[in-house]
Amino acid sequence: MEVKYKDKDIYPNISVNACTLEKYAEKRANYLNLVLNDAEQHCDQWGFQRGETIEVKDGKCKSGKMYIWNVGPSSGHYHIEAYSMPPDSYSTQNKSWEQVHLLQLGREVAQNHNLTFKNYGVEDHVYDYCFQNNITDLDFLYTRCQIEG
């Protein structure tokens, strides 16, 4: 097993009590719940912080890069909740574009949240005008993708 925190394998220095990974195909971010045994309070040395990355690999099961949302000690354990989307991705935005390409919107949203963008051969439509009205970047991009089928 590997547990990478900020791209460094910390598994040799920790003991995993429980690990739950929920993966979704669409509309929901993947979820990781990791419980570490921490009777000697070694996890405090790592200084886990909201928004930092963690990844779990166990054989062929891989979480991919996950972003810490909640973290803290509890009764000799250390609980880490992480999602595949960074915490800042759920902030609502207002923005408008003129003469913008669909793939440009996708790349911009991904770049804004330190994610990778893949278009999988989607046709690159051009919009004369496009407006994001007080919704998250991801909801905005999801709606654009639904419109294009």
Backbone as a chain_set.jsonl record, in Angstrom:
{"seq": "MEVKYKDKDIYPNISVNACTLEKYAEKRANYLNLVLNDAEQHCDQWGFQRGETIEVKDGKCKSGKMYIWNVGPSSGHYHIEAYSMPPDSYSTQNKSWEQVHLLQLGREVAQNHNLTFKNYGVEDHVYDYCFQNNITDLDFLYTRCQIEG", "coords": {"N": [[0.847, -1.18, 0.0], [0.381, 2.294, -0.639], [0.51, 5.566, 0.646], [0.358, 8.663, -0.334], [1.262, 11.824, 0.569], [1.181, 15.075, -0.346], [2.681, 14.302, -2.588], [4.627, 12.612, -1.484], [5.496, 9.452, -0.223], [4.088, 8.379, 2.665], [3.392, 6.111, 3.912], [5.16, 4.153, 5.111], [5.526, 5.288, 7.612], [3.156, 5.412, 8.97], [0.073, 3.958, 10.234], [-2.611, 2.425, 8.791], [-5.935, 2.456, 9.681], [-8.528, 2.346, 8.611], [-9.885, 2.592, 5.312], [-11.805, 4.126, 2.961], [-12.99, 4.342, -0.275], [-14.875, 6.032, -2.58], [-15.966, 6.022, -5.817], [-17.14, 7.896, -8.572], [-18.893, 8.203, -11.683], [-19.956, 10.52, -12.827], [-21.246, 13.825, -12.042], [-20.734, 13.802, -9.272], [-18.086, 14.254, -6.973], [-15.261, 12.13, -6.506], [-14.679, 10.34, -3.442], [-12.734, 10.075, -0.504], [-12.154, 8.491, 2.517], [-10.068, 8.335, 5.104], [-8.693, 6.7, 7.812], [-6.342, 6.925, 10.225], [-4.256, 5.185, 12.512], [-3.274, 6.729, 15.427], [-2.154, 6.788, 18.014], [0.173, 7.63, 19.208], [0.361, 10.193, 18.357], [1.703, 10.993, 15.949], [0.795, 11.987, 13.553], [0.363, 14.7, 13.761], [2.804, 15.798, 13.201], [2.948, 15.761, 10.448], [1.248, 17.745, 9.665], [-1.226, 17.96, 8.211], [-3.286, 19.705, 5.939], [-6.202, 21.515, 4.904], [-7.052, 21.403, 1.496], [-4.598, 20.493, 0.602], [-2.859, 17.782, -1.102], [-3.573, 14.257, -1.269], [-3.039, 10.796, -1.807], [-4.021, 7.459, -2.374], [-2.91, 4.172, -2.88], [-3.535, 0.827, -3.459], [-2.638, -2.077, -4.479], [-4.324, -2.68, -7.447], [-6.209, -0.793, -6.982], [-6.679, 2.59, -7.001], [-6.76, 5.838, -5.773], [-6.215, 8.188, -7.075], [-5.269, 11.653, -7.382], [-6.307, 13.366, -4.577], [-8.038, 15.922, -2.763], [-7.641, 17.33, 0.368], [-10.304, 17.939, 2.545], [-11.455, 17.862, 5.124], [-9.927, 17.36, 8.259], [-8.55, 15.836, 11.164], [-7.818, 14.931, 14.635], [-9.099, 12.182, 16.652], [-9.89, 10.364, 19.356], [-7.444, 8.715, 19.49], [-7.117, 8.237, 16.822], [-6.638, 9.474, 13.474], [-8.481, 11.343, 11.34], [-9.117, 11.724, 7.907], [-10.724, 13.38, 5.39], [-11.246, 13.459, 1.988], [-11.655, 14.796, -1.318], [-12.011, 14.482, -4.908], [-12.031, 16.937, -6.036], [-10.74, 20.206, -5.622], [-11.128, 22.232, -2.627], [-11.674, 24.971, -3.222], [-13.069, 24.852, -5.581], [-15.775, 24.951, -5.331], [-16.703, 27.479, -5.054], [-18.816, 30.139, -5.99], [-19.071, 31.932, -9.094], [-19.01, 34.848, -11.22], [-18.895, 35.633, -14.54], [-18.163, 36.684, -17.88], [-17.858, 35.908, -21.383], [-16.768, 36.593, -24.705], [-16.883, 35.459, -28.033], [-15.777, 32.826, -27.5], [-14.286, 29.609, -27.251], [-15.535, 26.293, -26.671], [-13.666, 24.361, -25.749], [-11.704, 26.043, -24.822], [-12.991, 27.172, -22.62], [-13.164, 24.874, -21.009], [-10.416, 24.291, -20.561], [-9.706, 26.615, -19.177], [-11.28, 26.509, -16.827], [-10.246, 24.145, -15.696], [-7.547, 24.904, -15.323], [-7.881, 27.011, -13.493], [-8.409, 25.626, -11.186], [-6.316, 23.957, -10.735], [-6.386, 21.508, -12.115], [-6.425, 18.779, -14.527], [-7.235, 18.906, -17.972], [-9.104, 17.132, -20.298], [-10.363, 16.537, -23.512], [-11.451, 14.465, -24.998], [-12.088, 14.214, -27.751], [-14.234, 15.938, -28.232], [-16.338, 18.123, -30.081], [-15.285, 21.363, -30.91], [-17.035, 23.984, -30.191], [-17.929, 27.393, -30.931], [-18.83, 30.189, -29.039], [-20.745, 33.084, -29.333], [-21.399, 34.736, -27.225], [-21.126, 34.192, -23.765], [-22.169, 33.502, -20.471], [-21.459, 33.21, -17.095], [-23.35, 32.87, -14.377], [-23.301, 33.432, -11.203], [-22.689, 30.764, -10.342], [-20.85, 27.706, -9.661], [-17.623, 27.101, -11.156], [-17.406, 24.486, -12.081], [-20.07, 23.581, -12.257], [-20.931, 25.348, -14.194], [-19.311, 24.574, -16.417], [-20.18, 21.932, -16.668], [-22.872, 22.311, -17.403], [-22.502, 23.574, -19.891], [-21.356, 21.431, -21.27], [-23.474, 19.595, -21.238], [-25.305, 20.955, -22.861], [-24.021, 20.738, -25.289], [-24.125, 18.067, -25.654]], "CA": [[0.0, 0.0, 0.0], [1.046, 3.593, -0.63], [-0.266, 6.748, 0.999], [1.192, 9.806, -0.703], [0.811, 13.128, 1.035], [1.963, 16.067, -1.081], [3.538, 13.528, -3.493], [5.638, 11.838, -0.754], [4.903, 8.263, 0.384], [4.202, 8.404, 4.127], [2.879, 4.843, 4.439], [6.072, 3.479, 6.047], [5.536, 5.964, 8.907], [1.808, 5.459, 9.538], [-0.7, 2.712, 10.269], [-3.957, 2.695, 8.301], [-6.989, 1.744, 10.399], [-9.618, 2.128, 7.653], [-9.803, 3.396, 4.098], [-12.982, 3.983, 2.119], [-12.904, 5.122, -1.505], [-16.088, 6.005, -3.389], [-15.686, 6.618, -7.123], [-18.35, 8.187, -9.327], [-18.657, 8.465, -13.102], [-20.284, 11.916, -13.133], [-22.08, 14.633, -11.151], [-20.246, 13.812, -7.894], [-16.635, 14.095, -6.839], [-14.819, 10.935, -5.791], [-14.556, 10.607, -2.003], [-11.805, 9.234, 0.241], [-12.173, 8.625, 3.974], [-8.89, 7.625, 5.582], [-8.536, 6.749, 9.267], [-5.001, 6.479, 10.593], [-3.994, 4.976, 13.931], [-2.379, 7.813, 15.84], [-2.094, 6.784, 19.481], [1.372, 8.373, 19.617], [0.198, 11.538, 17.786], [2.7, 11.294, 14.925], [0.17, 12.691, 12.418], [0.508, 16.142, 13.94], [4.068, 16.197, 12.575], [2.75, 15.953, 9.007], [0.556, 19.026, 9.481], [-2.236, 17.878, 7.15], [-4.044, 20.95, 5.795], [-7.267, 21.571, 3.902], [-6.608, 21.812, 0.165], [-3.4, 19.775, 0.193], [-3.191, 16.557, -1.822], [-3.283, 12.945, -0.716], [-3.352, 9.752, -2.779], [-3.902, 6.117, -1.812], [-2.81, 3.081, -3.849], [-3.482, -0.507, -2.86], [-2.745, -2.972, -5.628], [-4.893, -2.01, -8.618], [-7.126, 0.256, -6.52], [-5.963, 3.863, -6.885], [-7.67, 6.963, -5.566], [-5.844, 9.367, -7.845], [-4.992, 12.808, -6.522], [-7.473, 13.822, -3.822], [-7.786, 17.157, -2.029], [-8.135, 17.242, 1.749], [-11.362, 18.877, 2.92], [-11.565, 17.861, 6.579], [-8.863, 16.579, 8.869], [-8.442, 16.07, 12.595], [-7.666, 13.787, 15.538], [-10.268, 11.749, 17.412], [-9.737, 9.112, 20.13], [-6.304, 7.891, 19.077], [-7.113, 8.101, 15.368], [-6.577, 10.711, 12.705], [-9.451, 11.21, 10.251], [-8.885, 12.584, 6.749], [-11.733, 13.302, 4.336], [-10.727, 14.12, 0.793], [-12.457, 14.687, -2.537], [-11.221, 14.647, -6.13], [-12.091, 18.339, -6.426], [-10.199, 21.073, -4.572], [-12.157, 22.976, -1.896], [-12.037, 26.241, -3.851], [-13.855, 24.628, -6.799], [-17.193, 25.104, -5.031], [-17.025, 28.907, -4.932], [-19.574, 30.623, -7.145], [-18.38, 32.957, -9.876], [-19.703, 35.594, -12.273], [-17.934, 35.986, -15.58], [-18.697, 36.608, -19.235], [-16.883, 35.751, -22.466], [-17.214, 36.82, -26.081], [-16.133, 34.663, -29.018], [-14.994, 31.854, -26.737], [-14.424, 28.21, -27.666], [-15.887, 25.356, -25.604], [-12.45, 23.77, -25.179], [-11.035, 27.118, -24.082], [-13.675, 27.229, -21.324], [-12.736, 23.699, -20.247], [-9.026, 24.487, -20.127], [-9.669, 27.705, -18.197], [-11.82, 25.988, -15.562], [-9.26, 23.204, -15.149], [-6.383, 25.668, -14.875], [-8.257, 27.777, -12.3], [-8.49, 24.751, -10.01], [-5.143, 23.083, -10.747], [-6.811, 20.201, -12.602], [-6.066, 18.478, -15.902], [-8.391, 18.935, -18.863], [-9.07, 16.259, -21.478], [-11.611, 16.784, -24.242], [-11.928, 13.194, -25.554], [-12.598, 14.361, -29.102], [-15.441, 16.763, -28.278], [-16.289, 19.177, -31.084], [-14.984, 22.662, -30.299], [-17.987, 25.011, -30.607], [-17.611, 28.78, -30.592], [-19.981, 30.932, -28.533], [-20.649, 34.539, -29.506], [-21.423, 35.313, -25.873], [-21.353, 33.163, -22.754], [-22.2, 34.16, -19.169], [-21.514, 32.371, -15.887], [-24.115, 33.712, -13.466], [-23.332, 33.043, -9.793], [-22.61, 29.31, -10.14], [-19.465, 27.259, -9.609], [-16.988, 26.839, -12.444], [-17.69, 23.116, -12.506], [-21.466, 23.54, -12.688], [-20.97, 26.085, -15.453], [-18.751, 23.732, -17.47], [-21.073, 20.771, -16.799], [-24.031, 22.761, -18.164], [-22.038, 23.758, -21.272], [-21.164, 20.098, -21.852], [-24.806, 19.039, -21.46], [-25.868, 21.636, -24.02], [-23.352, 20.216, -26.487], [-24.406, 16.626, -25.749]], "C": [[0.889, 1.239, 0.0], [0.052, 4.65, -0.171], [0.653, 7.937, 0.735], [0.532, 11.086, -0.231], [1.735, 14.167, 0.415], [3.055, 15.385, -1.903], [4.667, 12.764, -2.8], [4.949, 10.664, -0.05], [5.165, 8.267, 1.894], [3.771, 7.075, 4.749], [3.86, 4.132, 5.384], [6.037, 4.064, 7.461], [4.174, 6.013, 9.593], [1.193, 4.065, 9.566], [-2.131, 3.047, 9.869], [-4.953, 1.822, 9.052], [-8.125, 1.394, 9.449], [-9.431, 3.055, 6.464], [-11.029, 3.097, 3.246], [-12.828, 4.903, 0.923], [-14.201, 4.931, -2.28], [-15.787, 6.738, -4.685], [-16.989, 6.756, -7.903], [-17.999, 8.526, -10.769], [-18.947, 9.92, -13.469], [-21.13, 12.516, -12.023], [-21.624, 14.672, -9.698], [-18.743, 13.607, -7.899], [-16.336, 12.782, -6.118], [-14.497, 11.309, -4.353], [-13.613, 9.595, -1.365], [-11.948, 9.537, 1.723], [-11.055, 7.734, 4.497], [-8.778, 7.817, 7.088], [-7.18, 6.13, 9.599], [-4.939, 6.246, 12.096], [-2.967, 6.02, 14.358], [-2.307, 7.922, 17.361], [-0.905, 7.602, 19.984], [1.417, 9.779, 19.013], [1.303, 11.936, 16.802], [2.109, 12.101, 13.767], [0.277, 14.197, 12.546], [1.787, 16.653, 13.286], [3.89, 16.476, 11.082], [2.05, 17.275, 8.731], [-0.438, 19.02, 8.333], [-3.085, 19.147, 7.128], [-5.099, 20.82, 4.705], [-6.694, 22.082, 2.582], [-5.344, 21.122, -0.308], [-3.791, 18.42, -0.394], [-2.767, 15.307, -1.065], [-3.737, 11.911, -1.745], [-3.115, 8.405, -2.132], [-3.861, 5.114, -2.95], [-2.716, 1.779, -3.071], [-3.715, -1.51, -3.979], [-3.245, -2.189, -6.834], [-5.88, -0.908, -8.245], [-6.324, 1.537, -6.265], [-6.973, 4.986, -6.749], [-7.428, 8.079, -6.57], [-5.61, 10.51, -6.868], [-6.295, 13.288, -5.889], [-7.062, 15.057, -3.034], [-8.435, 17.069, -0.65], [-9.152, 18.348, 2.0], [-11.466, 19.001, 4.428], [-10.487, 16.952, 7.14], [-8.832, 16.864, 10.366], [-8.334, 14.799, 13.415], [-8.975, 13.468, 16.256], [-9.977, 10.395, 18.047], [-8.635, 8.197, 19.619], [-6.228, 7.637, 17.584], [-6.992, 9.49, 14.738], [-7.463, 10.514, 11.485], [-9.131, 12.218, 9.152], [-10.004, 12.322, 5.744], [-11.216, 14.095, 3.155], [-11.657, 13.854, -0.39], [-11.553, 14.909, -3.741], [-11.229, 16.086, -6.638], [-11.535, 19.203, -5.289], [-11.306, 21.886, -3.892], [-12.591, 24.28, -2.567], [-12.909, 26.074, -5.102], [-15.35, 24.809, -6.567], [-17.583, 26.554, -4.746], [-17.772, 29.344, -6.181], [-18.85, 31.794, -7.794], [-19.363, 33.657, -10.805], [-18.65, 36.0, -13.293], [-18.638, 35.896, -16.93], [-17.546, 36.51, -20.233], [-17.553, 36.129, -23.774], [-16.298, 36.046, -27.01], [-15.198, 33.664, -28.322], [-15.302, 30.441, -27.229], [-14.755, 27.343, -26.448], [-14.634, 24.784, -24.947], [-11.624, 24.804, -24.412], [-11.655, 27.254, -22.693], [-13.233, 26.065, -20.433], [-11.323, 23.848, -19.713], [-8.925, 25.553, -19.041], [-10.174, 27.237, -16.83], [-10.816, 25.042, -14.911], [-8.052, 23.948, -14.582], [-6.682, 26.443, -13.594], [-8.236, 26.933, -11.031], [-7.386, 23.698, -9.982], [-5.513, 21.64, -11.122], [-6.311, 19.996, -14.021], [-7.334, 18.473, -16.744], [-8.146, 18.016, -20.042], [-10.402, 16.401, -22.185], [-12.187, 15.535, -24.903], [-12.632, 13.361, -26.899], [-13.878, 15.163, -29.239], [-15.271, 17.86, -29.323], [-16.161, 20.537, -30.389], [-15.901, 23.751, -30.844], [-17.503, 26.388, -30.171], [-18.903, 29.461, -30.158], [-19.745, 32.418, -28.756], [-20.561, 35.217, -28.145], [-21.787, 34.203, -24.894], [-21.239, 33.823, -21.381], [-22.342, 33.128, -18.053], [-22.144, 33.238, -14.796], [-24.226, 33.097, -12.079], [-23.453, 31.529, -9.574], [-21.135, 28.922, -10.112], [-18.927, 27.044, -11.024], [-17.371, 25.461, -12.969], [-19.136, 22.951, -12.952], [-21.631, 24.245, -14.03], [-20.481, 25.209, -16.606], [-19.64, 22.504, -17.709], [-22.294, 21.142, -17.655], [-23.667, 22.97, -19.622], [-21.903, 22.406, -21.967], [-22.505, 19.412, -22.11], [-25.45, 19.657, -22.689], [-25.302, 21.055, -25.306], [-23.523, 18.704, -26.655], [-23.191, 15.78, -25.497]], "O": [[1.988, 1.24, 0.554], [-1.116, 4.623, -0.561], [1.6, 8.184, 1.482], [-0.607, 11.388, -0.587], [2.945, 14.133, 0.635], [4.204, 15.827, -1.916], [5.589, 12.308, -3.476], [3.944, 10.85, 0.636], [6.309, 8.17, 2.339], [3.783, 6.928, 5.972], [3.42, 3.555, 6.379], [6.47, 3.409, 8.409], [4.044, 6.587, 10.674], [1.733, 3.12, 8.991], [-2.791, 3.855, 10.523], [-4.832, 0.597, 9.061], [-8.633, 0.273, 9.475], [-8.893, 4.155, 6.59], [-11.262, 1.953, 2.858], [-12.569, 6.097, 1.076], [-14.582, 3.805, -2.599], [-15.406, 7.909, -4.678], [-17.83, 5.857, -7.898], [-16.93, 9.072, -11.043], [-18.267, 10.492, -14.321], [-21.661, 11.801, -11.173], [-22.1, 15.524, -8.948], [-18.202, 12.876, -8.729], [-17.077, 12.376, -5.223], [-14.095, 12.438, -4.068], [-13.686, 8.401, -1.653], [-11.874, 10.693, 2.139], [-11.102, 6.514, 4.344], [-8.769, 8.944, 7.583], [-6.916, 4.968, 9.293], [-5.504, 7.019, 12.87], [-1.921, 6.173, 13.727], [-2.389, 9.016, 17.92], [-0.968, 8.198, 21.06], [2.422, 10.477, 19.152], [1.778, 13.072, 16.818], [2.834, 12.816, 13.076], [0.282, 14.903, 11.537], [1.852, 17.807, 12.864], [4.587, 17.318, 10.515], [2.242, 17.864, 7.667], [-0.491, 19.976, 7.558], [-3.548, 19.609, 8.171], [-4.912, 20.111, 3.716], [-5.95, 23.063, 2.551], [-5.037, 21.156, -1.5], [-4.919, 17.961, -0.209], [-1.772, 15.287, -0.34], [-4.709, 12.133, -2.467], [-2.127, 8.217, -1.422], [-4.669, 5.182, -3.876], [-1.916, 1.648, -2.144], [-4.853, -1.761, -4.375], [-2.669, -1.166, -7.202], [-6.337, -0.168, -9.117], [-5.418, 1.565, -5.432], [-7.929, 5.072, -7.52], [-8.345, 8.838, -6.883], [-5.743, 10.336, -5.656], [-7.264, 13.58, -6.589], [-5.894, 15.223, -2.68], [-9.622, 16.771, -0.525], [-8.909, 19.521, 1.716], [-11.555, 20.108, 4.959], [-10.175, 15.908, 6.568], [-9.06, 17.997, 10.791], [-8.707, 13.72, 12.956], [-9.833, 14.331, 16.446], [-9.835, 9.394, 17.345], [-8.88, 7.022, 19.346], [-5.359, 6.893, 17.127], [-7.213, 10.516, 15.381], [-7.221, 9.614, 10.682], [-8.905, 13.398, 9.416], [-10.206, 11.19, 5.304], [-10.803, 15.247, 3.291], [-12.344, 12.835, -0.452], [-10.459, 15.458, -3.611], [-10.502, 16.412, -7.576], [-11.832, 18.953, -4.121], [-12.318, 22.193, -4.522], [-13.762, 24.652, -2.484], [-13.432, 27.06, -5.623], [-16.119, 24.819, -7.528], [-18.679, 26.817, -4.25], [-17.408, 28.968, -7.296], [-18.121, 32.541, -7.142], [-20.419, 33.115, -11.131], [-17.646, 36.628, -12.956], [-19.587, 35.13, -17.1], [-16.429, 36.957, -19.975], [-18.768, 35.995, -23.922], [-15.087, 35.985, -26.798], [-13.987, 33.671, -28.54], [-16.44, 30.126, -27.577], [-14.311, 27.625, -25.335], [-14.549, 24.728, -23.72], [-10.926, 24.461, -23.458], [-10.942, 27.429, -21.705], [-12.962, 26.252, -19.247], [-11.063, 23.563, -18.544], [-8.15, 25.411, -18.095], [-9.566, 27.535, -15.802], [-10.567, 25.13, -13.708], [-7.594, 23.646, -13.48], [-5.833, 26.524, -12.706], [-8.066, 27.46, -9.932], [-7.5, 22.681, -9.299], [-5.018, 20.684, -10.525], [-5.825, 20.936, -14.651], [-8.395, 18.072, -16.266], [-7.114, 18.104, -20.708], [-11.454, 16.388, -21.546], [-13.339, 15.564, -25.335], [-13.653, 12.722, -27.153], [-14.548, 15.076, -30.268], [-14.2, 18.455, -29.442], [-16.848, 20.814, -29.406], [-15.581, 24.378, -31.853], [-16.775, 26.534, -29.188], [-19.937, 29.333, -30.813], [-18.689, 32.95, -28.415], [-19.77, 36.136, -27.935], [-22.656, 33.377, -25.172], [-20.324, 34.611, -21.145], [-23.238, 32.285, -18.077], [-21.546, 34.216, -14.347], [-25.147, 32.325, -11.813], [-24.222, 31.075, -8.727], [-20.272, 29.713, -10.493], [-19.691, 26.832, -11.966], [-17.63, 25.292, -14.16], [-19.401, 22.25, -13.929], [-22.382, 23.789, -14.893], [-21.14, 25.108, -17.64], [-19.821, 22.091, -18.855], [-22.698, 20.374, -18.528], [-24.432, 22.589, -20.508], [-22.295, 22.259, -23.125], [-22.65, 18.713, -23.112], [-26.077, 18.951, -23.479], [-26.02, 20.898, -26.294], [-23.117, 18.133, -27.667], [-23.273, 14.553, -25.543]]}, "num_chains": 1, "name": "protein.A"}
